Amino acid sequence: MGIRPSKEEIDAAVLDVAAGLLARRGVKGTSIQAVADATGYSKAGILNRFTSKGTLIGKSVEQCRSQTHDVLCSVSDLPGGPARDAASLVALTDLALRRPGYISLVSAFATPLEEPHLQREVELLGSDICRMFCLPEPGQGSLERRCRVIGALGALCTLAVAGPDDAAAPASPETRPHILATAWSTLGHGMALSDAR
């Protein structure tokens, strides 16, 4: 018999599903019913945890911002370069494998969204990602570096959200080294990830 998840674990999982829906469908397409359907909980059960769609969306974005901030803090003492990139990528990959909705929403910072309010929130996530990889701000810094960082995030998101064998299933933990290798090579350091750590 497995251990039942705590209320906090259930809430975090629901918020992650909402983040993934926000990234794909925007605010209008992220209904309480859509989150209920994706999580297997009832609409009433979701509303019992989060009293409105606005609360659910706000808490979902807040959770993503907190997770991004935690990763940023974990690498902030490292100087810019391969070691910091490696630490950032490893932390983001581990988070993405646990929370695929997170990486979907974070990756949206590089694309325009329909809702201005959500766009502002996602841009704040993007600012933290830029600091993580020592870029000044979204849209600033060397074009090559920006392309490489966005490409690495795109590869990470695609591989973590849709496993390489089944586009409908999230990646499994055994794909982690392959996801890391693919995203790492996109950053273009010309060395193995293990040599950078």
NORFENVEN-V909078 format. One record per pair of residues at least 24 apart in sequence whose C-alpha atoms are under 6 Angstrom apart, sorted by sequence separation. I is the first residue (numbers start at 1). J is the second residue. D is the distance in Angstrom with one decimal. If there is no record, write none. Layout:
((I,J,D) (I,J,D))
This chain:
((156,183,5.8) (155,183,5.7) (152,183,4.4) (152,186,5.3) (64,102,5.9) (148,186,5.7) (148,187,5.0) (19,60,5.7) (15,60,4.6) (85,133,6.0) (104,157,6.0) (80,134,5.9) (103,157,5.6) (65,125,5.9) (72,132,5.3) (100,161,5.4) (97,160,5.8) (20,101,3.6) (23,104,5.8) (19,101,5.0) (23,105,4.7) (19,102,5.9) (17,101,5.4) (20,104,5.5) (16,101,4.8) (16,102,5.9) (19,105,5.8) (83,196,4.9) (82,196,5.4) (83,197,5.2))
